[in-house]
Amino acid sequence: MAARASVADRLRNDILKRHFPPGERLIELQLSERYDVGRAAIRSALVELEAEGLVLRETNRGATVRRVTVAEAVEISEARAALESLVARRAAERATDADRKELRALLDEMTAAVDADDRAGYSKLNRTLHASLPRIARHGVAADLIANLRNRAVHHQFQLAVMPGRAAESLGQHRAIVDAVVAGDGEAAERAMLAHLASVIDTLRQWQGLD
């Protein structure tokens, strides 16, 4: 039998799925009832998610889902660019035939989502692709750091993905990344990932002053 997910994992998942949106209070008693655990386990989970940047805990005010400003989302994307470009290069160098087949299939699903104007579905596939590359690159340290950064800015990423026309633009960028990885061209994969995240940063900067 698979081990039950930890309280932190379950709360993290609920935050990422927007069951608890940015700014919402996380009340220990309610969380204890939701996850059927004691309040000590809830406190431990909140401490863990605070360290990840998902939760804000304040003395005498309790915990809330942390809001990430657009300026901070830009900085997160800049850090991601450094890590994910490395991962793209390594993925191109280390991908197996099965990995290449997986990436091609994922790109086909992303294309179908764009054709159907399924923005939420595209956002989910986008996350899957970005999570697949560190695994294919077999770079555990980068994988952990990238996952943490993406989780911290997940709400902005979702907003980007559902912007009119953004998914189609992003699809072309992801196709360039996948093509380079499948071709085993590390330099091209690195350049394509940098170009993709530069586009993300440019779009985020257009929101400056609106957050």
C-alpha positions as CSV (number, residue, x, y, z in Angstrom):
1,M,0.0,0.0,0.0
2,A,1.3,3.4,-0.9
3,A,2.2,5.7,2.0
4,R,-0.4,8.4,2.8
5,A,0.7,11.8,1.7
6,S,2.0,14.0,4.5
7,V,0.0,16.8,5.8
8,A,2.4,19.3,4.2
9,D,2.1,17.6,0.8
10,R,-1.7,17.7,1.0
11,L,-1.8,21.3,2.1
12,R,0.7,22.3,-0.6
13,N,-1.3,20.5,-3.2
14,D,-4.5,22.4,-2.1
15,I,-2.6,25.7,-2.2
16,L,-1.3,25.0,-5.7
17,K,-4.8,24.0,-6.9
18,R,-6.1,27.3,-5.5
19,H,-8.4,25.7,-2.9
20,F,-6.7,28.2,-0.7
21,P,-6.0,31.4,-2.8
22,P,-3.3,34.0,-2.0
23,G,-4.1,36.0,1.1
24,E,-6.5,33.4,2.6
25,R,-6.1,32.7,6.3
26,L,-5.1,29.1,7.2
27,I,-6.9,28.4,10.4
28,E,-5.4,25.5,12.4
29,L,-8.7,24.1,13.7
30,Q,-10.2,24.0,10.2
31,L,-7.1,22.4,8.7
32,S,-7.0,19.9,11.5
33,E,-10.6,18.8,10.6
34,R,-10.0,18.9,6.9
35,Y,-7.0,16.6,7.0
36,D,-8.1,14.6,10.1
37,V,-4.9,15.2,12.1
38,G,-3.9,17.0,15.3
39,R,-3.0,20.6,15.4
40,A,0.6,19.8,16.1
41,A,0.8,18.2,12.7
42,I,-0.8,21.3,11.1
43,R,1.7,23.6,12.8
44,S,4.6,21.4,11.5
45,A,3.2,21.5,8.0
46,L,2.8,25.3,8.1
47,V,6.4,25.7,9.2
48,E,7.5,23.5,6.3
49,L,5.5,25.5,3.8
50,E,6.6,28.8,5.2
51,A,10.2,27.7,4.5
52,E,9.2,27.0,0.9
53,G,7.7,30.5,0.5
54,L,4.1,29.3,0.1
55,V,2.8,30.4,3.6
56,L,3.3,33.5,5.7
57,R,3.2,33.1,9.5
58,E,2.9,36.2,11.7
59,T,2.9,36.4,15.5
60,N,-0.6,36.9,16.9
61,R,-2.1,36.8,13.4
62,G,-1.7,33.2,12.4
63,A,-0.9,31.9,8.9
64,T,-2.0,32.9,5.4
65,V,-1.3,31.8,1.9
66,R,1.6,34.0,0.9
67,R,1.0,36.7,-1.8
68,V,3.8,37.0,-4.4
69,T,4.2,40.4,-6.0
70,V,4.8,40.7,-9.7
71,A,8.3,42.1,-8.9
72,E,9.1,39.0,-6.9
73,A,7.7,36.7,-9.7
74,V,10.1,38.4,-12.1
75,E,13.0,37.6,-9.7
76,I,11.8,34.0,-9.4
77,S,11.7,33.7,-13.2
78,E,15.2,35.1,-13.5
79,A,16.4,32.4,-11.1
80,R,14.5,29.7,-12.9
81,A,16.1,30.8,-16.2
82,A,19.6,30.1,-14.8
83,L,18.6,26.7,-13.5
84,E,16.2,25.5,-16.2
85,S,18.6,26.5,-19.0
86,L,21.2,24.2,-17.4
87,V,18.6,21.4,-17.1
88,A,17.5,21.8,-20.7
89,R,21.2,21.4,-21.8
90,R,21.6,18.3,-19.6
91,A,18.3,16.8,-20.8
92,A,19.5,17.1,-24.4
93,E,22.7,15.3,-23.5
94,R,21.1,12.6,-21.4
95,A,17.7,11.9,-22.9
96,T,16.9,8.3,-23.7
97,D,14.7,7.1,-26.6
98,A,11.8,6.7,-24.1
99,D,12.4,10.2,-22.8
100,R,12.3,11.7,-26.3
101,K,9.0,9.8,-27.1
102,E,7.5,11.1,-23.8
103,L,8.4,14.7,-24.7
104,R,7.0,14.4,-28.2
105,A,3.7,13.0,-26.8
106,L,3.5,15.7,-24.2
107,L,4.0,18.4,-26.9
108,D,1.2,16.8,-29.0
109,E,-1.1,17.1,-25.9
110,M,-0.1,20.7,-25.5
111,T,-0.8,21.4,-29.2
112,A,-4.2,19.8,-28.8
113,A,-5.0,21.9,-25.7
114,V,-4.1,25.1,-27.6
115,D,-6.2,24.1,-30.6
116,A,-9.2,23.5,-28.2
117,D,-8.5,26.7,-26.3
118,D,-8.2,24.6,-23.2
119,R,-6.1,27.2,-21.2
120,A,-6.4,25.4,-17.8
121,G,-5.4,22.1,-19.5
122,Y,-2.5,23.8,-21.2
123,S,-1.3,25.3,-17.9
124,K,-1.3,21.8,-16.3
125,L,0.7,20.3,-19.3
126,N,3.1,23.2,-19.1
127,R,3.9,22.3,-15.5
128,T,4.3,18.7,-16.5
129,L,6.8,19.5,-19.2
130,H,8.9,21.7,-17.0
131,A,8.9,19.0,-14.3
132,S,9.9,16.4,-16.8
133,L,13.1,18.1,-18.0
134,P,15.0,17.9,-14.6
135,R,14.1,14.3,-14.3
136,I,15.3,13.6,-17.8
137,A,18.4,15.6,-17.1
138,R,19.0,13.5,-13.9
139,H,19.9,16.6,-12.0
140,G,18.3,16.1,-8.5
141,V,19.6,19.4,-7.0
142,A,18.3,21.5,-9.8
143,A,15.0,19.6,-9.8
144,D,14.4,20.4,-6.1
145,L,15.3,24.1,-6.5
146,I,13.2,24.5,-9.7
147,A,10.1,22.9,-8.1
148,N,10.4,25.2,-5.1
149,L,10.7,28.3,-7.3
150,R,7.8,27.3,-9.5
151,N,5.5,26.6,-6.5
152,R,6.2,30.0,-5.1
153,A,5.0,31.7,-8.3
154,V,2.3,29.2,-9.3
155,H,-0.5,31.8,-9.2
156,H,1.2,34.1,-11.6
157,Q,2.1,31.2,-13.9
158,F,-1.6,30.2,-14.0
159,Q,-2.6,33.8,-14.8
160,L,0.0,33.8,-17.6
161,A,-1.2,30.5,-19.1
162,V,-4.9,31.7,-19.3
163,M,-4.1,35.0,-20.9
164,P,-5.6,35.2,-24.4
165,G,-3.0,34.2,-27.0
166,R,-0.4,33.4,-24.4
167,A,-0.7,29.6,-24.7
168,A,-0.1,29.7,-28.5
169,E,3.0,31.9,-28.0
170,S,4.3,29.7,-25.3
171,L,3.6,26.5,-27.3
172,G,6.1,27.7,-30.0
173,Q,8.7,28.3,-27.4
174,H,8.1,24.9,-25.8
175,R,8.3,23.2,-29.2
176,A,11.8,24.8,-29.7
177,I,12.9,23.4,-26.4
178,V,11.6,19.9,-27.1
179,D,13.0,19.8,-30.6
180,A,16.4,20.7,-29.3
181,V,16.3,18.1,-26.5
182,V,15.1,15.4,-28.9
183,A,17.8,16.3,-31.4
184,G,20.4,16.1,-28.6
185,D,21.5,19.7,-29.2
186,G,22.4,21.0,-25.7
187,E,23.3,24.5,-26.8
188,A,20.1,24.9,-28.7
189,A,18.1,23.6,-25.8
190,E,19.7,26.0,-23.4
191,R,19.1,28.9,-25.8
192,A,15.5,27.9,-26.3
193,M,14.8,27.7,-22.6
194,L,16.4,31.1,-22.0
195,A,14.3,32.6,-24.7
196,H,11.1,31.1,-23.3
197,L,11.8,32.4,-19.8
198,A,12.8,35.8,-21.1
199,S,9.3,35.9,-22.7
200,V,7.8,35.0,-19.4
201,I,9.7,37.8,-17.7
202,D,8.8,40.4,-20.3
203,T,5.1,39.5,-19.9
204,L,5.3,39.7,-16.1
205,R,7.0,43.1,-16.4
206,Q,4.0,44.4,-18.4
207,W,2.0,43.8,-15.2
208,Q,4.3,46.0,-13.1
209,G,2.3,48.6,-11.2
210,L,-0.9,46.5,-11.5
211,D,-0.1,44.0,-8.7
